[in-house]
Each structure stands twice: as structure tokens, then as C-alpha cells.
Amino acid sequence: MALITTTKGEMDDSLLEKREGSVDNDNELTRWVEYWLDGELVHRSVHVHLKKNVFADGMAAMFG
Amino acid sequence: MSNTQAMCTSFKTELMTATHNFGTAPTRGTGTADTFYAALYLTSATLNASTTAYTTSGEVSGLGYSAGGIAVTNATAPTSSGTTAYWTPSASLVYTGVTLTTAFDTVLIYNQTQSNKAVSVHTFGSQTITAGTFTLTMPANTNTTALLRLA
């Protein structure tokens, strides 16, 4: 038994339907968890792990 | 021996610490890192390389989220390896107890100390949050994977 923070306050997870999923691509690894109550989404949390960065290529110009 | 044209690696790292100033501003204090923030943006926003500063236009809004976002943990100074200077926030960005019902897919890192000037824009898959937590974990802080790299 665990308490889940929902749009209706804290609820026992045994009363809720849990759905999970993930996305893994070149840019990110994302995992999400949802809790539903009678067909209504009452909690959704997401964890995104960024894989890509932003890159600047510094160049020193040549003379002539 | 021969000489090789290059941008000095030390200079790249020093760009990240504002050691060099080719212009006239800003006047900087000594010894203190700036404070950086991370704000979330809707999928309908238009942040990109042309973004110059934090803006409320297109920023997410919802229960538990404060305009401007959250402070970035900056406990690791910029460094270099090989010819690449790099920096990564030293902790995940965690937006706790939020409800963001309109889809968002972008985080803007900006410098609150320096008039909210933009640093970088990072995108990810479209998300919503309902009475939950949004966690953005950084890539490893290395010369090939760090969040910001100058090579």
C-alpha cells in the first residue's frame, strides 16, 4: 500500500489503476506513470533523461 | 616543431566563466558564480537559437509552477578535456507537485543574475503533468555528453 498524490488528494494506490510507459530514442529516455480513478486521470509524473547536448564549434579564422 | 591554428581550450573554458570580455558590459563581481534558472515552455512556443532571454511568452503555467521556473544546481565549475570545454548542471531539474495540463516540450536555461539572458534551449518529447513531478535528468558531465559543450 502506498499513498499517491492525486487531483483528489492523497489516495491509496490500491484504489487506482496504474499505467506506465517509456520512450527511448537518440534524444531522451523518458518514463511516465499515471494513476486513473474511474476513467479519470488523477496523477501523472514524468522522468526525462536527456541524452543530447548543445554543441558549439569554436573556430579560429585563418589569415589571408 | 610547428604551429597549429586553434582556439585555445583554456579560452573556451574561460568563456564559461566570463574571464574574457570583448565588449563593454557587464561589469562583474568577483568570485561568485551567477544564478541560473530553468523554465518550461509549451509545444506552441518558438524558442530556438535566436532566443536571447527568458520570456513569459509561451511558458507553462499551472498549479505548483512559478513563472521563471526553478533554480539550476551549479556545484560543478566548467572544465575541459581534450579541446572541448563543457558544463552540466550538477543535479536533475525537479518540478515537484505540479499540474501542467497543456503540453510542453522545452526547457530554457537562463542566467538570472545577468538580466535573465538565455543560455540554451533543450527539447524533449511532449509531456503533461497531473498532480505529479516532472524530473529532467542531465546527461553525464563529460567532454562528449555534457549539456553545454564548446569544441
Backbone of each chain as ProteinMPNN parsed JSONL, in Angstrom:
{"seq_chain_A": "MALITTTKGEMDDSLLEKREGSVDNDNELTRWVEYWLDGELVHRSVHVHLKKNVFADGMAAMFG", "coords_chain_A": {"N_chain_A": [[0.842, -1.192, 0.0], [0.513, 2.18, -0.833], [0.599, 5.716, -0.648], [-0.695, 7.93, -2.987], [-0.247, 11.043, -4.48], [-2.867, 12.874, -5.719], [-5.224, 14.503, -7.949], [-7.34, 14.593, -6.348], [-6.482, 14.658, -3.806], [-4.45, 12.824, -1.412], [-4.321, 9.403, -2.113], [-4.939, 5.923, -1.583], [-2.992, 3.631, -3.343], [-4.13, 1.249, -4.077], [-6.664, 1.73, -4.789], [-6.568, 2.754, -7.25], [-6.008, 2.713, -10.814], [-3.04, 1.795, -12.305], [-0.898, 3.005, -14.795], [1.871, 2.663, -16.935], [4.691, 3.769, -18.88], [7.246, 4.116, -21.432], [9.728, 5.892, -23.336], [12.359, 5.604, -25.565], [14.864, 7.062, -27.214], [17.18, 8.667, -29.52], [17.431, 11.121, -28.359], [16.407, 11.131, -25.759], [15.61, 9.339, -22.719], [12.651, 8.459, -21.518], [10.389, 8.048, -18.883], [7.101, 7.407, -17.743], [4.412, 7.617, -15.395], [1.101, 6.903, -14.642], [-1.926, 7.397, -12.796], [-5.217, 6.302, -12.577], [-8.63, 6.963, -11.876], [-11.651, 5.616, -11.962], [-11.774, 6.046, -14.755], [-10.757, 8.585, -14.938], [-7.945, 10.666, -15.211], [-5.818, 11.089, -12.574], [-3.315, 11.412, -11.607], [-0.115, 12.117, -12.914], [3.185, 11.593, -13.523], [6.453, 12.367, -14.79], [9.64, 11.348, -15.937], [12.352, 12.537, -17.501], [15.291, 11.708, -19.105], [17.816, 13.37, -20.386], [19.715, 12.885, -23.33], [21.054, 14.12, -25.367], [23.153, 16.974, -26.074], [23.851, 20.511, -26.283], [25.924, 21.944, -28.716], [28.732, 23.823, -29.495], [30.888, 24.842, -31.96], [33.949, 26.055, -31.775], [35.934, 28.149, -33.753], [39.045, 29.247, -35.011], [39.824, 31.774, -37.138], [41.584, 31.735, -40.285], [44.325, 33.719, -41.527], [44.463, 35.762, -44.455]], "CA_chain_A": [[0.0, 0.0, 0.0], [1.259, 3.438, -0.885], [-0.253, 6.871, -0.886], [-0.383, 8.65, -4.219], [-0.807, 12.39, -4.573], [-3.749, 12.959, -6.892], [-6.04, 15.717, -8.034], [-8.369, 14.49, -5.309], [-5.77, 14.481, -2.541], [-3.698, 11.583, -1.321], [-5.185, 8.228, -2.199], [-4.301, 4.616, -1.545], [-2.801, 3.192, -4.725], [-4.956, 0.075, -4.36], [-7.94, 2.216, -5.326], [-6.297, 3.39, -8.536], [-5.424, 1.925, -11.907], [-1.716, 2.325, -12.639], [-0.418, 2.8, -16.167], [3.26, 3.12, -17.083], [5.228, 3.673, -20.224], [8.566, 4.708, -21.618], [10.186, 6.218, -24.682], [13.82, 5.612, -25.605], [15.35, 7.405, -28.549], [18.506, 9.289, -29.508], [17.397, 12.373, -27.609], [15.992, 11.023, -24.359], [14.952, 8.158, -22.16], [11.559, 9.021, -20.726], [9.461, 7.107, -18.243], [5.969, 8.094, -17.151], [3.481, 6.794, -14.629], [-0.216, 7.536, -14.489], [-2.928, 6.726, -11.962], [-6.566, 6.625, -13.045], [-9.738, 6.642, -10.974], [-12.936, 5.574, -12.682], [-11.625, 6.637, -16.084], [-10.237, 9.96, -14.861], [-6.532, 10.773, -14.871], [-5.697, 11.849, -11.321], [-1.886, 11.647, -11.333], [0.826, 11.77, -13.979], [4.553, 12.078, -13.33], [7.325, 12.04, -15.918], [11.084, 11.486, -15.726], [13.063, 12.607, -18.777], [16.753, 11.698, -19.009], [18.338, 13.907, -21.649], [20.928, 12.259, -23.857], [21.767, 15.024, -26.284], [23.58, 18.254, -25.542], [24.017, 21.528, -27.318], [27.329, 21.895, -29.084], [29.216, 24.961, -30.263], [32.204, 24.546, -32.516], [34.755, 27.277, -31.82], [36.941, 28.12, -34.817], [39.933, 30.399, -35.144], [39.918, 32.017, -38.579], [42.913, 31.847, -40.87], [44.625, 34.981, -42.197], [44.725, 35.698, -45.887]], "C_chain_A": [[0.876, 1.239, 0.0], [0.272, 4.565, -1.166], [0.238, 7.62, -2.12], [-1.028, 10.035, -4.16], [-1.615, 12.501, -5.859], [-4.486, 14.293, -6.894], [-7.138, 15.735, -6.971], [-7.759, 14.319, -3.923], [-5.016, 13.16, -2.532], [-4.658, 10.395, -1.285], [-4.343, 6.962, -2.122], [-4.183, 4.079, -2.973], [-3.652, 1.971, -5.079], [-6.313, 0.462, -4.946], [-7.803, 2.708, -6.757], [-5.779, 2.388, -9.551], [-4.117, 2.573, -12.327], [-1.369, 1.993, -14.084], [0.981, 3.376, -16.263], [3.69, 2.997, -18.534], [6.592, 4.312, -20.318], [8.824, 4.962, -23.094], [11.704, 6.274, -24.633], [14.24, 5.903, -27.04], [16.702, 8.108, -28.439], [18.564, 10.499, -28.587], [17.18, 12.183, -26.114], [15.561, 9.609, -24.006], [13.9, 8.693, -21.195], [10.682, 7.91, -20.17], [8.323, 7.899, -17.614], [5.085, 7.1, -16.397], [2.196, 7.588, -14.446], [-1.059, 6.713, -13.518], [-4.294, 7.246, -12.379], [-7.584, 6.177, -12.005], [-11.036, 6.745, -11.758], [-12.856, 6.307, -14.022], [-11.106, 8.059, -16.102], [-8.769, 9.94, -14.462], [-6.386, 11.649, -13.631], [-4.236, 12.087, -10.924], [-1.077, 11.257, -12.561], [2.167, 12.406, -13.654], [5.424, 11.568, -14.455], [8.78, 12.261, -15.519], [11.763, 11.406, -17.094], [14.567, 12.634, -18.5], [17.3, 12.147, -20.359], [19.61, 13.187, -22.057], [21.749, 13.228, -24.692], [22.108, 16.334, -25.582], [23.529, 19.288, -26.652], [25.508, 21.77, -27.487], [27.69, 23.119, -29.905], [30.648, 24.676, -30.695], [32.99, 25.844, -32.657], [35.855, 27.169, -32.862], [37.791, 29.383, -34.766], [40.184, 30.604, -36.633], [41.368, 32.121, -39.046], [43.095, 33.237, -41.467], [44.77, 34.731, -43.691], [43.64, 34.991, -46.653]], "O_chain_A": [[1.854, 1.328, 0.742], [-0.747, 4.378, -1.832], [1.427, 7.902, -2.268], [-2.207, 10.172, -3.831], [-1.104, 12.251, -6.95], [-4.377, 15.091, -5.964], [-7.777, 16.76, -6.732], [-8.431, 13.89, -2.985], [-4.96, 12.463, -3.546], [-5.646, 10.378, -0.551], [-3.186, 6.939, -2.541], [-5.16, 4.075, -3.722], [-3.869, 1.691, -6.258], [-7.016, -0.369, -5.522], [-8.796, 3.04, -7.405], [-5.195, 1.362, -9.203], [-4.082, 3.756, -12.665], [-1.523, 0.857, -14.534], [1.251, 4.455, -15.735], [3.125, 2.222, -19.307], [7.041, 4.975, -19.383], [8.226, 4.339, -23.972], [12.275, 6.922, -23.756], [14.006, 5.109, -27.951], [17.298, 8.135, -27.362], [19.633, 10.857, -28.092], [17.687, 12.953, -25.298], [15.203, 8.805, -24.866], [14.228, 9.305, -20.179], [10.292, 6.977, -20.871], [8.555, 8.949, -17.016], [5.027, 5.914, -16.722], [2.213, 8.78, -14.138], [-0.92, 5.493, -13.433], [-4.508, 8.45, -12.515], [-7.417, 5.15, -11.347], [-11.454, 7.831, -12.161], [-13.745, 7.082, -14.378], [-11.021, 8.678, -17.163], [-8.389, 9.279, -13.495], [-6.783, 12.814, -13.638], [-3.954, 12.869, -10.016], [-1.311, 10.215, -13.172], [2.265, 13.627, -13.526], [5.188, 10.495, -15.01], [9.109, 13.239, -14.847], [11.754, 10.366, -17.754], [15.053, 13.483, -17.752], [17.255, 11.407, -21.342], [20.477, 12.915, -21.226], [22.978, 13.163, -24.719], [21.443, 16.743, -24.63], [23.209, 18.982, -27.8], [26.259, 21.796, -26.512], [27.029, 23.421, -30.899], [31.499, 24.315, -29.882], [32.724, 26.64, -33.557], [36.623, 26.207, -32.859], [37.277, 30.47, -34.501], [40.697, 29.713, -37.309], [42.252, 32.539, -38.299], [42.118, 33.867, -41.871], [45.146, 33.643, -44.127], [43.73, 34.863, -47.874]]}, "seq_chain_B": "MSNTQAMCTSFKTELMTATHNFGTAPTRGTGTADTFYAALYLTSATLNASTTAYTTSGEVSGLGYSAGGIAVTNATAPTSSGTTAYWTPSASLVYTGVTLTTAFDTVLIYNQTQSNKAVSVHTFGSQTITAGTFTLTMPANTNTTALLRLA", "coords_chain_B": {"N_chain_B": [[59.218, 21.082, -34.856], [56.08, 22.73, -35.084], [53.556, 25.193, -35.694], [50.105, 25.389, -34.827], [47.006, 26.392, -35.933], [44.405, 27.434, -33.809], [41.571, 27.659, -31.583], [42.098, 28.439, -28.318], [41.897, 25.97, -25.836], [41.745, 26.585, -23.14], [40.695, 29.114, -23.293], [38.098, 28.598, -24.148], [36.979, 27.356, -21.909], [37.236, 29.504, -20.216], [35.476, 31.28, -21.346], [33.124, 30.337, -20.379], [33.27, 31.125, -17.802], [33.337, 33.804, -17.868], [35.789, 35.133, -18.025], [36.948, 36.571, -20.069], [36.236, 39.568, -21.838], [35.083, 41.038, -24.552], [33.552, 43.151, -25.091], [31.798, 45.895, -23.614], [30.288, 45.423, -21.432], [28.955, 42.929, -19.231], [29.69, 44.573, -16.064], [31.389, 42.747, -13.76], [31.108, 41.073, -10.601], [33.36, 39.583, -8.223], [34.473, 36.262, -7.967], [32.051, 34.871, -7.569], [29.694, 32.606, -8.708], [27.185, 32.989, -11.243], [23.574, 32.916, -10.963], [21.575, 30.455, -12.255], [18.571, 29.599, -14.005], [15.805, 27.413, -14.808], [13.284, 27.204, -17.076], [10.102, 26.042, -18.202], [8.539, 25.36, -21.369], [5.73, 25.632, -23.567], [4.568, 23.419, -26.175], [3.748, 24.96, -28.223], [5.314, 27.21, -28.221], [8.135, 29.224, -29.388], [10.937, 28.884, -29.013], [14.419, 29.021, -29.682], [17.665, 29.035, -31.29], [17.787, 31.732, -31.635], [16.72, 32.868, -29.435], [17.061, 35.217, -26.875], [16.713, 35.849, -24.221], [15.073, 35.001, -21.114], [11.562, 34.594, -21.294], [8.131, 35.228, -20.603], [6.363, 34.559, -22.475], [4.763, 31.919, -23.898], [5.54, 30.269, -21.868], [4.997, 27.57, -19.579], [2.114, 27.193, -17.452], [0.487, 26.643, -14.372], [-0.869, 24.738, -11.612], [1.288, 24.828, -8.868], [3.528, 25.544, -10.299], [5.878, 28.066, -10.672], [6.224, 31.136, -12.375], [9.098, 31.58, -14.357], [10.385, 29.368, -13.489], [12.65, 27.006, -12.016], [15.549, 27.085, -9.839], [18.784, 26.276, -11.072], [20.964, 23.736, -10.098], [24.258, 24.351, -9.485], [26.971, 23.155, -8.94], [29.301, 22.301, -9.948], [32.055, 23.457, -11.521], [32.721, 24.829, -14.821], [34.754, 22.928, -17.066], [37.453, 21.36, -18.91], [38.319, 18.949, -21.44], [40.487, 17.252, -23.543], [40.049, 19.133, -26.403], [37.736, 20.341, -25.743], [35.546, 22.407, -23.972], [33.295, 22.241, -21.242], [30.101, 22.007, -19.502], [27.692, 21.06, -17.079], [24.582, 21.076, -15.372], [24.61, 20.227, -11.906], [22.731, 18.642, -10.753], [19.575, 16.955, -11.158], [16.784, 18.6, -12.745], [13.963, 19.323, -10.992], [10.584, 19.5, -10.854], [8.294, 19.733, -8.597], [5.163, 18.498, -7.472], [3.301, 19.576, -9.384], [0.806, 20.677, -11.723], [0.419, 20.555, -15.015], [-1.3, 21.037, -17.619], [-1.357, 21.693, -20.276], [0.387, 20.768, -23.142], [3.929, 20.499, -23.036], [7.345, 20.885, -24.121], [9.92, 21.785, -23.846], [12.84, 23.123, -22.273], [14.254, 26.046, -21.024], [17.404, 27.205, -20.255], [18.609, 29.799, -18.346], [20.296, 32.872, -17.411], [19.821, 34.208, -14.485], [21.097, 36.094, -12.957], [22.354, 37.783, -14.768], [20.451, 39.607, -16.071], [18.532, 37.78, -16.929], [19.462, 36.547, -19.225], [19.539, 34.368, -22.045], [20.761, 31.002, -22.127], [20.693, 28.28, -23.111], [18.636, 26.084, -25.092], [16.625, 23.292, -24.715], [15.065, 20.419, -25.925], [12.439, 17.939, -25.66], [10.339, 15.009, -25.687], [6.827, 15.669, -26.048], [4.973, 16.531, -23.131], [2.664, 16.198, -20.35], [1.708, 17.03, -17.002], [0.106, 15.771, -14.154], [-0.876, 16.568, -11.056], [1.644, 15.794, -10.135], [5.155, 15.003, -10.53], [7.716, 16.466, -12.427], [10.658, 15.442, -13.745], [13.847, 16.232, -14.874], [16.574, 14.817, -15.972], [20.044, 15.253, -16.221], [22.474, 14.832, -18.903], [25.55, 12.897, -18.725], [28.373, 14.547, -17.294], [30.65, 15.05, -19.293], [33.261, 15.466, -21.77], [32.115, 14.701, -24.103], [29.423, 14.403, -23.735], [28.27, 16.356, -22.099], [25.922, 18.894, -21.012], [26.285, 21.48, -22.046], [28.592, 22.251, -24.528], [31.667, 23.438, -25.758], [33.56, 23.22, -28.478]], "CA_chain_B": [[58.093, 21.785, -34.231], [55.279, 23.575, -35.95], [52.443, 25.841, -35.016], [48.787, 24.947, -35.288], [45.926, 27.34, -35.679], [43.38, 26.872, -32.913], [41.022, 28.431, -30.475], [42.715, 27.799, -27.156], [40.935, 25.268, -24.993], [41.584, 27.35, -21.894], [39.804, 30.236, -23.6], [36.722, 28.091, -24.198], [36.529, 27.213, -20.526], [37.146, 30.845, -19.621], [34.237, 31.896, -21.83], [32.048, 29.895, -19.493], [33.425, 31.782, -16.506], [33.379, 35.246, -18.123], [37.12, 35.69, -17.799], [37.227, 37.485, -21.177], [35.136, 40.469, -22.181], [35.453, 41.8, -25.746], [32.681, 44.316, -25.176], [31.893, 46.858, -22.515], [29.422, 45.026, -20.33], [28.601, 43.556, -17.966], [30.697, 44.647, -15.02], [31.143, 41.564, -12.955], [31.698, 40.946, -9.29], [34.433, 38.609, -8.212], [34.447, 35.032, -7.198], [30.746, 34.267, -7.334], [29.0, 32.139, -9.915], [25.845, 33.516, -11.471], [22.471, 32.003, -10.666], [20.885, 30.034, -13.472], [17.228, 29.064, -13.809], [15.282, 26.542, -15.871], [11.858, 27.425, -17.282], [9.48, 25.113, -19.143], [7.775, 26.034, -22.426], [4.709, 24.867, -24.272], [4.93, 22.96, -27.52], [3.394, 26.038, -29.162], [6.283, 28.307, -28.128], [9.091, 29.247, -30.508], [12.299, 29.086, -28.54], [15.439, 28.44, -30.557], [18.976, 29.666, -31.154], [17.615, 33.184, -31.659], [16.207, 33.315, -28.133], [18.11, 35.99, -26.206], [16.464, 35.993, -22.783], [13.852, 34.387, -20.582], [10.327, 35.289, -21.589], [6.937, 34.547, -20.118], [5.581, 34.161, -23.648], [4.885, 30.501, -24.207], [5.937, 29.489, -20.697], [3.913, 26.79, -18.995], [1.512, 27.717, -16.23], [-0.359, 25.642, -13.75], [-0.749, 24.57, -10.17], [2.594, 24.436, -8.356], [4.625, 26.043, -11.121], [6.087, 29.509, -10.577], [6.82, 31.723, -13.579], [10.549, 31.66, -14.235], [10.903, 28.022, -13.3], [13.38, 26.654, -10.798], [16.996, 27.322, -9.873], [19.633, 25.174, -11.53], [22.059, 23.434, -9.17], [25.509, 24.574, -10.21], [28.026, 22.879, -7.969], [30.487, 21.838, -10.659], [32.525, 24.519, -12.41], [33.089, 24.392, -16.171], [36.094, 22.371, -17.171], [37.73, 20.945, -20.281], [39.031, 17.708, -21.681], [40.84, 17.356, -24.954], [39.902, 20.528, -26.827], [36.339, 20.704, -25.5], [35.119, 22.909, -22.67], [31.931, 21.77, -21.032], [29.426, 22.244, -18.212], [26.382, 20.431, -16.905], [24.042, 21.238, -14.019], [25.09, 19.129, -11.067], [21.601, 17.861, -10.248], [18.395, 16.956, -12.03], [15.787, 19.646, -12.557], [12.794, 18.621, -10.46], [9.401, 20.339, -10.633], [7.526, 18.86, -7.711], [3.788, 18.873, -7.125], [2.764, 20.493, -10.383], [-0.178, 20.238, -12.711], [0.673, 21.288, -16.261], [-2.208, 20.287, -18.479], [-1.082, 21.999, -21.675], [1.603, 20.043, -23.498], [5.188, 21.242, -23.087], [8.417, 20.035, -24.649], [11.175, 22.54, -23.909], [13.343, 23.823, -21.092], [15.218, 27.117, -21.301], [18.349, 27.539, -19.198], [18.944, 31.216, -18.49], [21.122, 33.45, -16.362], [19.009, 35.175, -13.744], [21.961, 37.17, -12.465], [22.67, 38.683, -15.875], [19.24, 40.089, -16.744], [17.785, 36.649, -17.493], [19.932, 36.242, -20.582], [19.397, 32.956, -22.41], [21.96, 30.169, -22.257], [20.481, 27.163, -24.034], [17.282, 25.562, -25.251], [16.656, 21.83, -24.827], [13.738, 19.888, -26.199], [12.174, 16.534, -25.356], [9.008, 14.63, -26.134], [5.728, 16.418, -25.453], [4.525, 15.969, -21.853], [1.802, 16.902, -19.407], [1.859, 16.529, -15.639], [-1.118, 15.906, -13.361], [-0.624, 16.379, -9.616], [2.821, 14.935, -10.097], [6.507, 15.56, -10.559], [8.454, 16.392, -13.685], [12.096, 15.377, -13.472], [14.691, 16.309, -16.062], [17.91, 14.385, -15.578], [21.062, 15.748, -17.153], [23.442, 13.85, -19.403], [26.8, 12.839, -17.958], [29.2, 15.745, -17.472], [31.924, 14.704, -19.923], [33.526, 16.297, -22.946], [31.328, 14.237, -25.253], [27.994, 14.312, -23.435], [27.812, 17.422, -21.2], [24.775, 19.646, -21.529], [26.846, 22.55, -22.883], [29.954, 21.928, -24.95], [32.345, 24.307, -26.715], [34.65, 22.386, -29.007]], "C_chain_B": [[57.325, 22.575, -35.287], [54.133, 24.161, -35.136], [51.121, 25.376, -35.611], [47.738, 25.977, -34.908], [44.854, 26.706, -34.794], [42.769, 27.953, -32.055], [41.458, 27.719, -29.207], [41.649, 27.172, -26.251], [40.701, 26.013, -23.686], [40.636, 28.519, -22.103], [38.344, 29.781, -23.609], [36.169, 27.93, -22.779], [36.322, 28.579, -19.9], [35.962, 31.634, -20.163], [33.083, 31.554, -20.891], [32.148, 30.535, -18.112], [33.609, 33.288, -16.656], [34.729, 35.869, -17.777], [37.442, 36.742, -18.852], [35.995, 38.328, -21.473], [35.571, 41.331, -23.358], [34.602, 43.061, -25.884], [32.869, 45.23, -23.985], [31.056, 46.458, -21.315], [29.318, 43.513, -20.299], [29.821, 43.741, -17.07], [30.404, 43.54, -14.031], [31.754, 41.689, -11.572], [32.786, 39.887, -9.335], [34.046, 37.376, -7.433], [33.104, 34.362, -6.986], [30.107, 33.846, -8.647], [27.637, 32.803, -10.026], [24.804, 32.46, -11.08], [21.698, 31.719, -11.952], [19.54, 29.405, -13.119], [16.822, 28.219, -15.006], [13.773, 26.706, -15.951], [11.338, 26.486, -18.363], [8.595, 25.865, -20.138], [6.853, 25.073, -23.16], [5.206, 24.431, -25.643], [4.632, 24.038, -28.565], [4.363, 27.204, -29.135], [7.302, 28.197, -29.26], [10.496, 29.567, -30.015], [13.282, 28.382, -29.469], [16.752, 29.202, -30.356], [18.885, 31.186, -31.153], [17.082, 33.74, -30.341], [17.332, 34.01, -27.365], [17.928, 36.088, -24.698], [15.211, 35.232, -22.399], [12.641, 35.246, -20.951], [9.161, 34.513, -20.992], [6.073, 34.064, -21.276], [5.814, 32.686, -23.964], [5.297, 29.653, -23.031], [4.737, 28.715, -20.153], [3.323, 27.545, -17.803], [0.607, 26.64, -15.662], [-0.079, 25.547, -12.267], [0.667, 24.125, -9.799], [3.775, 24.926, -9.152], [4.698, 27.559, -11.005], [6.731, 30.01, -11.853], [8.314, 31.924, -13.357], [11.189, 30.317, -13.977], [11.642, 27.838, -11.985], [14.867, 26.921, -10.97], [17.734, 26.063, -10.319], [20.752, 24.971, -10.505], [23.385, 23.478, -9.931], [26.673, 24.404, -9.25], [29.324, 22.445, -8.631], [30.895, 22.885, -11.679], [32.798, 23.97, -13.807], [34.523, 23.875, -16.187], [36.334, 21.992, -18.629], [38.439, 19.606, -20.297], [39.283, 17.635, -23.171], [40.784, 18.816, -25.348], [38.493, 21.036, -26.576], [36.137, 21.21, -24.077], [33.665, 22.521, -22.477], [31.435, 22.069, -19.627], [28.067, 21.556, -18.234], [25.864, 20.781, -15.512], [24.388, 20.018, -13.177], [23.968, 18.338, -10.405], [20.475, 17.913, -11.269], [17.538, 18.184, -11.741], [14.492, 18.953, -12.137], [11.686, 19.629, -10.143], [8.399, 19.472, -9.865], [6.114, 19.399, -7.473], [3.169, 19.859, -8.092], [1.648, 19.83, -11.194], [-0.039, 21.137, -13.926], [-0.111, 20.563, -17.354], [-2.029, 20.587, -19.962], [0.296, 21.451, -22.036], [2.815, 20.971, -23.596], [6.293, 20.298, -23.541], [9.795, 20.695, -24.62], [11.544, 23.102, -22.55], [14.379, 24.846, -21.565], [16.095, 27.301, -20.067], [18.736, 29.003, -19.402], [19.635, 31.731, -17.237], [20.333, 34.545, -15.638], [19.852, 36.363, -13.286], [22.221, 38.217, -13.537], [21.41, 38.972, -16.695], [18.474, 38.99, -17.469], [18.21, 36.294, -18.922], [19.918, 34.73, -20.831], [20.752, 32.263, -22.508], [21.731, 29.078, -23.295], [19.028, 26.707, -23.999], [17.384, 24.05, -25.471], [15.231, 21.305, -24.992], [13.662, 18.398, -25.85], [10.76, 16.235, -25.83], [7.922, 15.377, -25.368], [5.194, 15.723, -24.197], [3.427, 16.818, -21.225], [2.035, 16.277, -18.037], [0.544, 16.773, -14.9], [-0.82, 15.574, -11.908], [0.609, 15.514, -9.392], [4.119, 15.71, -10.145], [7.093, 15.395, -11.949], [9.934, 16.481, -13.368], [12.862, 15.364, -14.785], [16.12, 16.003, -15.626], [18.918, 14.751, -16.665], [21.914, 14.604, -17.718], [24.717, 13.897, -18.556], [27.68, 14.04, -18.296], [30.587, 15.355, -17.984], [32.091, 15.548, -21.186], [32.76, 15.838, -24.195], [29.822, 14.265, -24.994], [27.438, 15.463, -22.613], [26.694, 18.236, -21.837], [25.223, 20.786, -22.438], [28.283, 22.192, -23.223], [30.447, 22.968, -25.949], [33.561, 23.551, -27.205], [35.444, 23.136, -30.073]], "O_chain_B": [[57.904, 23.028, -36.274], [53.798, 23.687, -34.051], [51.056, 25.011, -36.785], [47.6, 26.374, -33.751], [44.452, 25.564, -35.019], [43.357, 29.011, -31.829], [41.211, 26.524, -29.046], [40.629, 27.792, -25.951], [39.577, 26.062, -23.188], [39.869, 28.877, -21.209], [37.462, 30.496, -23.133], [35.037, 28.319, -22.492], [35.368, 28.797, -19.153], [35.49, 32.563, -19.507], [32.194, 32.368, -20.645], [31.193, 30.484, -17.337], [33.986, 33.973, -15.705], [34.794, 36.999, -17.295], [38.142, 37.711, -18.556], [34.861, 37.859, -21.371], [36.353, 42.264, -23.178], [34.902, 43.933, -26.7], [33.958, 45.327, -23.421], [31.122, 47.113, -20.275], [29.591, 42.877, -21.317], [30.864, 43.129, -17.301], [29.286, 43.422, -13.528], [32.788, 42.332, -11.392], [33.089, 39.357, -10.404], [33.39, 37.44, -6.393], [33.032, 33.36, -6.273], [29.996, 34.641, -9.58], [27.014, 33.136, -9.018], [25.118, 31.284, -10.896], [21.235, 32.632, -12.636], [19.389, 28.767, -12.077], [17.421, 28.303, -16.078], [13.06, 26.384, -15.0], [12.046, 26.173, -19.32], [7.981, 26.875, -19.796], [7.149, 23.892, -23.344], [6.145, 25.005, -26.193], [5.198, 24.025, -29.658], [4.243, 28.112, -29.958], [7.331, 27.209, -29.994], [11.162, 30.444, -30.566], [13.012, 27.293, -29.975], [16.92, 29.922, -29.372], [19.818, 31.858, -30.712], [17.005, 34.956, -30.163], [18.424, 33.459, -27.221], [18.882, 36.376, -23.975], [14.398, 34.869, -23.249], [12.704, 36.475, -20.918], [9.206, 33.287, -20.89], [5.161, 33.259, -21.086], [6.934, 32.271, -24.261], [5.399, 28.433, -23.162], [3.597, 29.167, -20.261], [3.966, 28.422, -17.226], [0.039, 25.832, -16.396], [0.828, 26.192, -11.741], [1.182, 23.155, -10.355], [4.918, 24.747, -8.732], [3.704, 28.254, -11.213], [7.668, 29.397, -12.364], [8.739, 32.382, -12.296], [12.383, 30.132, -14.212], [11.294, 28.444, -10.971], [15.381, 26.977, -12.087], [17.352, 24.943, -9.982], [21.408, 25.93, -10.098], [23.594, 22.736, -10.891], [27.281, 25.378, -8.806], [30.333, 22.244, -7.955], [30.142, 23.165, -12.612], [33.075, 22.781, -13.964], [35.378, 24.325, -15.425], [35.499, 22.277, -19.488], [39.064, 19.188, -19.323], [38.393, 17.922, -23.972], [41.406, 19.656, -24.698], [38.094, 22.057, -27.137], [36.501, 20.546, -23.107], [32.894, 22.478, -23.435], [32.206, 22.34, -18.707], [27.396, 21.484, -19.263], [26.641, 20.782, -14.558], [24.448, 18.901, -13.691], [24.23, 17.458, -9.585], [20.43, 18.794, -12.126], [17.563, 18.733, -10.639], [13.987, 18.091, -12.856], [11.839, 20.492, -9.279], [7.749, 18.595, -10.433], [5.911, 20.601, -7.296], [2.582, 20.859, -7.68], [1.573, 18.608, -11.321], [-0.341, 22.329, -13.873], [0.37, 19.591, -17.936], [-2.493, 19.826, -20.812], [1.261, 21.659, -21.3], [2.743, 22.066, -24.155], [6.201, 19.082, -23.375], [10.725, 20.232, -25.279], [10.679, 23.507, -21.774], [15.248, 24.552, -22.384], [15.591, 27.525, -18.967], [19.141, 29.398, -20.495], [19.574, 31.126, -16.166], [20.205, 35.665, -16.133], [19.371, 37.495, -13.236], [22.299, 39.409, -13.239], [21.329, 38.618, -17.871], [17.843, 39.236, -18.497], [17.409, 35.803, -19.718], [20.24, 33.933, -19.95], [21.749, 32.859, -22.916], [22.493, 28.966, -24.256], [18.304, 26.914, -23.024], [18.148, 23.593, -26.321], [14.317, 21.712, -24.275], [14.676, 17.705, -25.76], [10.066, 17.124, -26.322], [8.08, 15.679, -24.186], [4.988, 14.51, -24.182], [3.283, 18.001, -21.531], [2.499, 15.142, -17.928], [-0.052, 17.845, -15.008], [-0.543, 14.422, -11.574], [0.604, 14.611, -8.555], [4.174, 16.902, -9.843], [6.985, 14.336, -12.568], [10.405, 17.465, -12.798], [12.563, 14.584, -15.689], [16.783, 16.825, -14.994], [18.669, 14.578, -17.859], [22.054, 13.552, -17.095], [24.924, 14.825, -17.774], [27.725, 14.49, -19.441], [31.562, 15.329, -17.233], [31.172, 16.25, -21.607], [32.767, 16.521, -25.219], [29.032, 14.163, -25.932], [26.221, 15.542, -22.44], [26.547, 18.258, -23.059], [24.613, 21.031, -23.479], [29.087, 21.873, -22.347], [29.727, 23.334, -26.878], [34.483, 23.273, -26.438], [36.398, 22.593, -30.63]]}, "name": "protein", "num_of_chains": 2, "seq": "MALITTTKGEMDDSLLEKREGSVDNDNELTRWVEYWLDGELVHRSVHVHLKKNVFADGMAAMFGMSNTQAMCTSFKTELMTATHNFGTAPTRGTGTADTFYAALYLTSATLNASTTAYTTSGEVSGLGYSAGGIAVTNATAPTSSGTTAYWTPSASLVYTGVTLTTAFDTVLIYNQTQSNKAVSVHTFGSQTITAGTFTLTMPANTNTTALLRLA"}
